[in-house]
Amino acid sequence: MTDFGLTFGGARPSGRRTPGPSAWLARYGRYVVAAAVVFALLLSACAVMVTPGQAVVVTRLGDPVRVLTRPGLGWRAPPPLENVVPVDLRLRTTSSGLQDVGTRDGLRILVQAYVAWQVPDDPEHVRQFLRAVRNDPDQAAEQLRSFIGSSLEISVSNYDLASLINTDPSKVRLGQLEDNLRTRIDQEALKVYGVRIRQVGIERMTLPTETLEATVARMQAERATVAAEREAEGNKAASQITSDADRDSRVLISQSRAEGAAIEAKAKVEAAQIYAKAYGSDRALYSMLRQLDTLEGVVNSNTRLVLRSDAAPFQALVQNPAAAGAPSGGPKR
């Protein structure tokens, strides 16, 4: 017996029902979730994140096809069709170690330099760096050390030792040497390895034992030469000063003698005038005074004379002034 249900308003028979949303999700939900997971995995496999200071090289079957240098999100085909190789673009430093090099004046010195280098952020040089050293910074640093050694040998040979080591800062040309080194190394490194040299500096400079001894001996000889020159200049200045002093003293002595002679002559003239005036006033007194002056100049405490007392000028000792001053044979007053 068949049970027929009643339908109102065009309702479908109750024997055939349409599946609701819950039933559809129950039947197909797992497929949707699986597809979403696969899509997310595929999206993550194709996404490439480029961080600051880094470049990403996209390779297709080992051959570089694109270089991503701008920080941000990039895309690629899913592996194994395309793979990525990150390249470090940060600044690096490499030291050359002590290098035995020769100067222009034939001396040997030990020099240690450093270089600051990095891979430029342009695709061409990133590919060149990847091909040259297989993205190995240590290998690039090793190759740069050989460049530094050869460049030091060539560049230092254009300078004297006094231009590199000197107590006078104005004569030291290390800055020029560093600029020459940077120019030479940068050209070679960029052409061969695709790296740019940002800075080159001399971090250590010393002398071998033989060169140090020769340098000390030469410095001693230079100082001895300078000392001899200074001593000669001092002796010359001293001789000049002595000569000038002798000349000035002779001039002063001559002037003093001339002035003394003039004064003495003037005094003699005045004395003669006084004598003449005294002789005209009293001849006897004048004669006696002249005789006494003569005795004072002739006789001293150690003089012994045996003379006649009436002989001139000793008669002044026994005669009165009038008799002593009277001329011999003349009339007496």
C-alpha positions as CSV (number, residue, x, y, z in Angstrom):
1,M,0.0,0.0,0.0
2,T,1.5,3.2,-1.1
3,D,1.3,6.2,1.1
4,F,0.7,9.4,-0.7
5,G,1.4,12.6,1.1
6,L,-0.6,15.8,0.7
7,T,1.0,18.7,-1.0
8,F,-0.1,22.3,-0.7
9,G,1.0,25.2,-2.8
10,G,3.0,23.1,-5.2
11,A,5.1,21.4,-2.5
12,R,7.4,18.6,-3.5
13,P,6.7,15.1,-2.4
14,S,8.3,14.3,0.9
15,G,10.1,11.3,-0.5
16,R,12.8,13.4,-2.4
17,R,14.6,16.1,-0.3
18,T,17.3,18.6,-1.5
19,P,20.6,18.5,0.6
20,G,21.1,21.6,2.8
21,P,24.4,23.7,3.3
22,S,25.4,21.6,6.2
23,A,25.2,18.4,4.2
24,W,27.1,20.1,1.3
25,L,29.9,21.1,3.7
26,A,29.9,17.7,5.2
27,R,30.4,16.1,1.8
28,Y,32.7,18.7,0.1
29,G,34.3,20.7,2.9
30,R,37.4,18.5,3.2
31,Y,38.1,19.0,-0.5
32,V,37.9,22.8,-0.1
33,V,40.2,22.7,2.9
34,A,42.7,20.5,1.0
35,A,42.6,22.8,-2.0
36,A,43.2,25.9,0.2
37,V,46.1,24.2,1.9
38,V,47.6,23.2,-1.5
39,F,47.1,26.8,-2.7
40,A,48.7,28.3,0.4
41,L,51.7,25.9,0.0
42,L,52.0,26.8,-3.6
43,L,51.8,30.5,-2.8
44,S,54.5,30.2,-0.1
45,A,56.7,28.2,-2.5
46,C,56.4,30.9,-5.1
47,A,56.9,33.9,-2.8
48,V,60.4,35.4,-2.3
49,M,61.1,37.8,0.5
50,V,64.0,40.2,-0.1
51,T,65.4,41.8,3.1
52,P,67.5,45.0,3.3
53,G,71.2,44.4,2.6
54,Q,70.4,41.4,0.5
55,A,69.8,40.4,-3.1
56,V,68.0,37.3,-4.3
57,V,69.0,35.6,-7.6
58,V,66.3,33.5,-9.2
59,T,67.7,30.6,-11.1
60,R,66.0,28.3,-13.6
61,L,67.6,24.9,-13.8
62,G,70.8,26.5,-12.3
63,D,70.9,29.4,-14.7
64,P,70.4,32.9,-13.2
65,V,67.3,34.5,-14.9
66,R,66.4,37.4,-12.5
67,V,68.0,39.4,-9.7
68,L,65.8,40.9,-7.0
69,T,67.5,43.8,-5.2
70,R,64.6,45.9,-3.9
71,P,63.5,44.9,-0.4
72,G,60.0,43.4,-0.4
73,L,58.0,40.5,-1.7
74,G,58.9,38.9,-5.0
75,W,57.7,35.9,-7.0
76,R,59.1,32.9,-8.8
77,A,57.9,29.7,-10.3
78,P,57.6,26.8,-7.9
79,P,60.6,24.6,-7.3
80,P,62.3,22.7,-8.8
81,L,61.6,24.8,-11.8
82,E,63.0,27.9,-10.2
83,N,65.2,28.3,-7.1
84,V,66.6,31.3,-5.3
85,V,70.1,32.1,-4.1
86,P,70.5,34.9,-1.5
87,V,73.5,37.2,-2.0
88,D,74.8,39.3,1.0
89,L,75.2,43.0,0.0
90,R,76.4,44.2,3.4
91,L,79.8,45.9,3.8
92,R,82.7,43.6,4.7
93,T,86.3,44.1,5.6
94,T,89.4,42.1,4.7
95,S,92.9,42.5,6.0
96,S,96.0,41.7,3.9
97,G,98.3,40.7,6.7
98,L,101.9,41.9,6.8
99,Q,103.3,42.2,3.3
100,D,107.1,42.7,2.6
101,V,107.3,45.4,0.0
102,G,110.1,47.7,-1.2
103,T,110.2,51.5,-1.3
104,R,111.6,53.7,-4.0
105,D,114.9,54.3,-2.1
106,G,115.6,50.6,-2.0
107,L,114.4,49.8,1.6
108,R,112.2,46.9,2.6
109,I,109.2,47.6,4.9
110,L,106.3,45.5,6.3
111,V,102.8,46.9,5.5
112,Q,99.4,45.7,6.6
113,A,96.3,47.1,4.8
114,Y,92.6,46.5,5.0
115,V,89.8,46.9,2.5
116,A,86.1,47.6,3.0
117,W,84.2,46.0,0.1
118,Q,80.7,45.0,-0.8
119,V,78.7,43.6,-3.7
120,P,76.9,46.5,-5.6
121,D,73.1,46.3,-5.7
122,D,72.9,46.2,-9.5
123,P,71.9,42.9,-11.1
124,E,74.9,42.7,-13.4
125,H,77.5,42.7,-10.7
126,V,75.4,40.4,-8.5
127,R,75.5,37.8,-11.3
128,Q,79.2,38.4,-11.8
129,F,79.9,37.9,-8.1
130,L,77.8,34.7,-8.1
131,R,79.7,33.3,-11.1
132,A,83.2,34.3,-10.0
133,V,83.2,33.0,-6.4
134,R,80.0,30.9,-6.3
135,N,78.5,33.3,-3.7
136,D,81.3,32.6,-1.2
137,P,82.5,35.8,0.6
138,D,85.4,33.9,2.1
139,Q,86.7,33.0,-1.3
140,A,86.2,36.6,-2.5
141,A,88.2,37.9,0.6
142,E,91.0,35.4,-0.2
143,Q,91.2,36.7,-3.8
144,L,91.2,40.3,-2.6
145,R,94.1,39.6,-0.3
146,S,96.2,38.6,-3.3
147,F,95.1,41.8,-5.1
148,I,96.1,43.9,-2.1
149,G,99.5,42.3,-1.9
150,S,100.4,42.9,-5.5
151,S,98.9,46.5,-5.4
152,L,101.0,47.2,-2.3
153,E,104.1,46.1,-4.0
154,I,103.5,48.3,-7.0
155,S,102.2,51.4,-5.1
156,V,104.7,51.5,-2.3
157,S,107.6,51.4,-4.8
158,N,106.6,54.9,-5.9
159,Y,107.3,56.4,-2.5
160,D,110.4,56.9,-0.4
161,L,110.5,55.7,3.1
162,A,110.6,59.3,4.4
163,S,107.2,59.9,2.7
164,L,105.6,57.0,4.6
165,I,107.4,57.3,8.0
166,N,108.4,60.7,9.2
167,T,108.3,62.8,12.3
168,D,107.1,65.8,10.2
169,P,103.4,65.3,9.5
170,S,103.6,67.6,6.4
171,K,105.9,65.1,4.7
172,V,103.8,62.0,5.3
173,R,101.8,60.9,2.2
174,L,99.9,57.9,3.5
175,G,96.6,59.4,2.4
176,Q,97.8,59.6,-1.2
177,L,99.1,56.0,-1.0
178,E,95.7,54.8,0.3
179,D,93.9,56.6,-2.5
180,N,96.2,55.0,-5.1
181,L,95.6,51.6,-3.6
182,R,91.8,52.0,-3.6
183,T,91.8,53.1,-7.2
184,R,93.9,50.2,-8.3
185,I,92.2,47.5,-6.3
186,D,88.7,48.8,-7.1
187,Q,89.2,48.5,-10.8
188,E,90.5,44.9,-10.7
189,A,88.0,43.7,-8.1
190,L,85.0,45.2,-10.0
191,K,86.1,43.8,-13.3
192,V,86.9,40.3,-12.1
193,Y,84.7,39.7,-9.1
194,G,82.0,42.3,-9.3
195,V,82.7,43.8,-5.9
196,R,83.2,47.5,-5.2
197,I,86.0,48.7,-2.9
198,R,84.6,51.4,-0.6
199,Q,87.7,52.1,1.5
200,V,91.4,51.1,1.8
201,G,93.5,51.9,4.8
202,I,97.0,51.3,6.2
203,E,96.5,49.7,9.6
204,R,100.1,48.8,10.4
205,M,103.6,49.7,9.1
206,T,106.9,48.5,10.5
207,L,110.4,47.7,9.4
208,P,112.4,44.5,9.2
209,T,115.4,44.2,11.5
210,E,118.0,45.0,8.8
211,T,116.0,48.0,7.5
212,L,115.3,49.3,11.0
213,E,119.0,49.3,11.8
214,A,119.8,51.0,8.5
215,T,117.1,53.6,9.2
216,V,118.3,54.3,12.7
217,A,121.8,54.7,11.4
218,R,120.6,57.0,8.6
219,M,118.6,59.0,11.1
220,Q,121.6,59.4,13.4
221,A,123.7,60.6,10.4
222,E,121.0,63.0,9.5
223,R,120.8,64.3,13.0
224,A,124.6,64.6,13.2
225,T,124.5,66.6,9.9
226,V,121.8,68.9,11.2
227,A,123.8,69.3,14.5
228,A,127.0,70.1,12.6
229,E,125.1,72.7,10.4
230,R,123.5,74.3,13.5
231,E,126.9,74.4,15.2
232,A,128.5,75.9,12.1
233,E,125.7,78.5,12.0
234,G,126.3,79.2,15.7
235,N,130.0,79.6,15.3
236,K,129.4,81.9,12.3
237,A,127.0,84.0,14.3
238,A,129.4,84.1,17.3
239,S,132.3,85.1,15.0
240,Q,130.1,87.9,13.5
241,I,129.1,89.1,16.9
242,T,132.8,89.1,18.1
243,S,133.9,90.9,15.0
244,D,131.2,93.5,15.3
245,A,132.1,93.9,19.0
246,D,135.8,94.3,18.2
247,R,135.0,96.8,15.5
248,D,132.8,98.8,17.7
249,S,135.3,98.7,20.5
250,R,138.1,99.9,18.2
251,V,135.8,102.7,17.0
252,L,134.9,103.7,20.5
253,I,138.6,103.6,21.7
254,S,139.6,105.7,18.7
255,Q,136.9,108.2,19.4
256,S,137.8,108.2,23.1
257,R,141.5,108.7,22.3
258,A,140.7,111.5,19.9
259,E,138.4,113.1,22.4
260,G,141.1,112.6,25.1
261,A,143.8,114.1,22.9
262,A,141.6,117.1,22.2
263,I,140.9,117.5,25.9
264,E,144.5,117.1,26.7
265,A,145.6,119.6,24.1
266,K,143.0,122.0,25.3
267,A,144.2,121.5,28.9
268,K,147.8,122.1,27.8
269,V,146.8,125.3,26.1
270,E,144.9,126.4,29.2
271,A,147.8,125.3,31.4
272,A,150.3,127.2,29.2
273,Q,148.0,130.2,29.5
274,I,147.9,129.8,33.2
275,Y,151.7,129.4,33.4
276,A,152.3,132.4,31.2
277,K,149.9,134.4,33.4
278,A,151.6,133.2,36.5
279,Y,155.1,133.9,35.1
280,G,154.0,137.4,34.2
281,S,152.7,138.0,37.7
282,D,155.7,136.7,39.7
283,R,158.6,135.2,37.9
284,A,160.4,134.0,41.0
285,L,157.4,132.2,42.4
286,Y,156.8,130.6,38.9
287,S,160.4,129.4,38.7
288,M,160.2,127.9,42.2
289,L,156.9,126.1,41.4
290,R,158.3,124.7,38.2
291,Q,161.4,123.4,40.0
292,L,159.2,121.8,42.6
293,D,157.1,120.1,39.9
294,T,160.2,118.8,38.3
295,L,161.4,117.4,41.6
296,E,158.0,115.8,42.2
297,G,158.3,114.0,38.8
298,V,161.9,112.9,39.3
299,V,162.2,112.1,43.0
300,N,160.1,109.5,44.8
301,S,160.3,107.5,48.1
302,N,163.0,105.1,46.7
303,T,165.2,107.8,45.1
304,R,168.6,108.7,46.5
305,L,170.4,111.6,44.9
306,V,173.7,113.2,45.9
307,L,173.8,116.6,44.3
308,R,175.0,120.0,45.2
309,S,172.4,121.8,47.1
310,D,173.0,125.0,45.1
311,A,172.5,123.3,41.8
312,A,169.2,123.7,40.0
313,P,166.6,122.8,40.8
314,F,167.8,121.9,44.4
315,Q,168.8,125.5,45.3
316,A,165.1,126.0,46.0
317,L,165.5,123.9,49.1
318,V,168.2,126.2,50.6
319,Q,167.4,129.6,49.0
320,N,164.5,131.9,49.4
321,P,162.1,132.2,46.6
322,A,163.5,135.5,45.5
323,A,167.0,134.1,45.2
324,A,165.9,130.8,43.7
325,G,163.8,132.6,41.0
326,A,166.5,135.1,40.1
327,P,168.4,134.3,36.9
328,S,172.0,133.3,37.3
329,G,174.4,136.3,36.9
330,G,171.5,138.7,37.1
331,P,170.9,141.5,39.6
332,K,169.5,140.5,43.0
333,R,166.4,142.1,44.4
